[in-house]
Amino acid sequence: MTGQQQDHDRHCAAVEAEIAAFAAVLAEADYARPVPTCPGWTTADLVRHLGGVHRWAGGMVRVRTPRRVGLRDLGVTFPPESGGLPDWFAEGGAALVGALRTVDPGTPMWTWGPDPHASFWARRMVHETAVHRCDAEFALGRAPVVDTAVALDGVAEFLVNLPSAAAFAPKVENLRGDDETLGFAATDVNASWTVRLEPEGFTWREGGGAAEVAVRGTVSDLYLLLWGRLRPVDPRLEVDGDAALLEHWVENSAI
């Protein structure tokens, strides 16, 4: 088995686990309740969004599309009442996992990121689902935690895809500078990342070093910070250095 296939299988398993975790949170949810980390959304809106993304990604994987295909073209529909959301979500999640498990990860197809293969969607759906599972937990007043392996993979996935997100998140173009650096270091595992703002954009690497601002926290909390679910002032994070630089990063890296 190739390394690509192993990674793909691992991502398929993680997608399935996060879908199940999201469904478990829904069993306790009030669909009318606001989601504080997605301003303007209720929990019902969150379910419709994630379920729609699952159907969109799964549909494109099934047809191995070489171009972007919209929800309507894929025949995606949404239940009119919130009572139908749990079954609708479960059906879409199962269809997504089925499509991902049966595709060759090296199959060329359209993606919005730098990896133009089906493997992109397995990895992307892990983190789309994990982040929104956390949103659902925040709506219940919980402090969600992301699995360590998922969070480690997700920090890199975020940084790899972020430049490509400028097409729908134009503030990403503001992530430039004069070689200022931001450091992110996990306190629970041996992992760190360094981001450098350069005149033409940002670069990043694994590993630590001197930085204008250094952020420390569990890898789960670093993941949630990068995805905009924790603010830099959250007490779970330790921030040392140029706080304004970190705010600039957070403000302009939101996708």
N, C-alpha and C positions, 0 to 999 in steps of 0.2 A: 504494500500500500504506500502510495506517495505521501510526502509531507503535506501537499495540498489537500489530498483526500482526507488525511487525518485531521487537519485543521477544519475542514468542511464538516466532517462528522462531529467534531467537538462543538462547532457552532450550532449545528442542527440540534444536538442534545441540549445545549444551553437555551436555544430558542424555545424548545418544548418545555423546559423547566420554568422559564420566565412566563410563558403563557399560562401555565398551571398556577404559578404564584399570583399572577394578575387576577385570574379567575377566582382564586381563594379570597383575595381582598374584596372583589366585587360581591361576594356572598354576604359581606358585612356592610356594604356601602349604601348610602342614601344618594340616589341618583340626582337629586336636586341640589346636593351640597356643593358649594363652590370648591374649586381646586386652587389653593393659594399659590402654587407654583406655576399655574397656567392662568393668568388673570383673564377674567371674563368667561371662563369655562366652568360648567358644572361637571360632576362626575359622569353624567350621561354624555356630555360632549366629548369627554376624554375617551370613553368607551367607543363612541362612534368614530372618533379620529383613529384610534389604534386599530380597531377592527377594519376600518377602511384601508389603512396602510397595509395591513396583513393581506387583504384581498387583492390590493393593487400589486404588491410585490409578488405574491404567490401566482397571480394571473400572468404577470410578465415572465416569470420563470417558466411557467408551464408552456408558453408559446415561444420561449427563447427569443424574445423580440429584439430586433436590432435598433429599434427606435423607442422613444418614450410613448407609452400608450396610456390614455386617460382612464379614469374609473368607469365612465359611461361606456367607453368602447369595450371594456372588459365585462360589462354587464353587472357591475357592482350596484347593489341596492341596500338601503338601510331600513331597519324596522321603524315604523311610525311611532310606536309607543316604547317607553323605557322597559316595560315588562318583557319585551321580546329581546332585549339586549344580551342577556347571559347566553342563551342558546345561539344567537347570531354570532356572538364573539367566539364561542367555542367552535362552531362550525368553520368559521374563517381561519382560526388558529390551526385547526387540524388540517385544513386544505393547504395552508402555507407550509407546514412541516412536511406534509406529504410531497409537495412539489419540490421542496429543497432536498429531501432525502433521495429523490429519484433522478435528480439532474447531475450530470458530470460537472464538477465545480470549475473545470477549465472551459466550459462552453462559452463562446463569445456571445455577449448580449449587451443591451444598453444598460448603463448605470449612470448615476450622476457624479460618481467619484472617479478616482484615477485607475481603479481596477475594472476593466470592461469585461468581466466574466461573471458567471452565475455565483461564484464564490463570494462576490461582493455582497449579495443579498442575504446570504446566511449570516454573515458577520454583522451586517447593518441591522438586521431584524433582531439580533440578540440585544443590541443596545437601544434600539427604538423601544423595544418591549420593556427592558429593564428600567429605563428612565421613566417611562409612563407608569410602570408598576409602582415606582417610588412616588410619582405624583398622586396616584390613588391612595397610597399610604399617608402622604402628607395631608390629604383631604380628610383622613380619619384622625388626624392629630398625632400620628406616629412619627418616629424618627427612623426612616427606612435604612436598611443596610444592603449593600450590593455584595454578592459573593466575591471573594478575593480574586479568583481567577478571572471572573467576568470583568471586574473593575480594572485589573491589570491590562487585559486585552483592550478594554474600552478606552483607556487613556490614549493608547497608541492609535486606536481606530479614529478617535476624535481628531487627533492632531494630523493624521494622514489625510483625512477627508476634508478638513476645515477649509483649505484653500479653494477647493472645488465648490464649496457652499456659497461663494460670493455671488453666484448666479441668482440665488433666491434670498441671500442674506448679505446685502451690499456693504454693510458695515465691516465685513471681513477685510475689505480693501483698506481699512484704516489701521490694520495691524502692521504698521511699518514704523521705523524709527532709525536711530543712529547707533545701533548695536547695543541697545539696552537689553538686559537679560532678566528672565524670570525663572526661578527654580522651584520645582515641585518635588518634595521628598516624602515618601511614605514612612510612617512611624511603625507600622506593623509587619512590613516585609521589606526586603532589601531591594528597593526600586526607587528610582528618581528620574526626573526629566528636566531638561533645560531648554527654554525657548528663547530665541534671540530675535528681536525686532530689527530688521535691516531695511535700508532704503527701498528695496524692491519687494519687500514682503517679509514674512517671518520664516525662520527655520527652526528645527528642533532636533534634539538627539536624546538618547537615553543616557543617563548618568548625571552626576551633580557637578558642582564647581561654584566659583564666585558668581554672585548675581545681585542685581540692584534690589530685587525683592525676593525673599525666600518664603515659601509656604510649606508648612509641615502639617500632616494629618494622616489618618488611616487612608489606605488606598481607596476605600469606599467613599470617604468624605472628599478626597481629591477628585474622584470621578464626578461626584455630585456638584462640586464647585465648578469644574470645567463645563458641565452641562447646565450651569446656571441654576441649580437647585439649592445650593447653599451660597450665602453671601460671604464675602471675605471677612466680615466682622463676626461670623458665627463662632461661638466659643469653642467649637470642636476643632477649629483651625488655629495654627500658630503662624502669624505673619510678621516677618522681620524685614524692615527696609522700606522701600518706596511704595507706600500704600496707593498713591495716585497711579503708579504704573500698573499695579494689579487691577485697579478699578478700570483703567483704560482697556486692559486685556478682556476683562469680564464683560464690559459694556459692548465691545466690538466683536467678540467671538460668539455671541449668542446666536444659535441656529435652532 
